[in-house]
Amino acid sequence: MNSALDNTDFVDTDYQTSRGGAQPPAPAGAAAFATRPPSRDELDSKVTEAHQKLADLRQQQETLERERATLEEARRRQSEFHTGREELVTALNRGIGLIEQTEFNARRDAEAAAKELTDLRDHLAKVQSLNQDSWTQENYNAELTRALTTLENARMEWNGARLKFPALDGATVAAATSNGPAPVKDVASLLAAENFGQLCRIGFALTWPLLLVGFAITGLLLFRH
């Protein structure tokens, strides 16, 4: 039996591989393709493929850039939301506290003012009801004592109201000023309103006594010599 095999004989390569036999030799055409340089068509195909991959990568980069910009904008808006929310919560809580305190003080002052108004009206009615003409000889002392007590109580109420409401002192001062003499104008403003001739006359009127005294002293010294 001839041990040599030609190309027409059937060879079970799987069996030989499992038996640890040698791999069959590669076809001569495949070896020639692996060693020969690429053709122009093959190079054009590879260049086209590289350009396509580069275009795909650029498109993916643009897509990633847009996604990154979208994510950064979302992060910025979210940060702005959290920061603005915290700032407004703090500011509104502080504002509510201040307004509540202001409202409480205003309500307290309004209640105090209403009570004080009632008391002042009550004392005013009592003071106005005092009528000396209705007093008789028999009740004169008693009525006078009662009237003085009424006036003292009204004065105490008025002084207490002035302490609680400083605006009453301003009203008192304004009333006293309106009833008193007219305020004296500032000297500088008075002089500024005069012309040069009037200022000279005013200056002469103020200085002529000094001139007379100077002339008298000079004449006395000359007389002694």
Buried (B, 14 or more C-beta within 10 A) or exposed (E): EEEEEEEEEEEEEEEEEEEEEEEEEEEEEEEEEEEEEEEEEEEEEEEEEEEEEEEEEEEEEEEEEEEEEEEEEEEEEEEEEEEEEEEEEEEEEEEEEEEEEEEEEEEEEEEEEEEBEEBBEEBEEBBEEBEEEEBEEEEEEEBEEBBEEBBEBBEEBBEEBBEEBEEBEEEEEEEEEEEEEEEEEEEEEEEEEEEEEEEEEEEEEEEEEEEEEEEEEEEEEEEEE
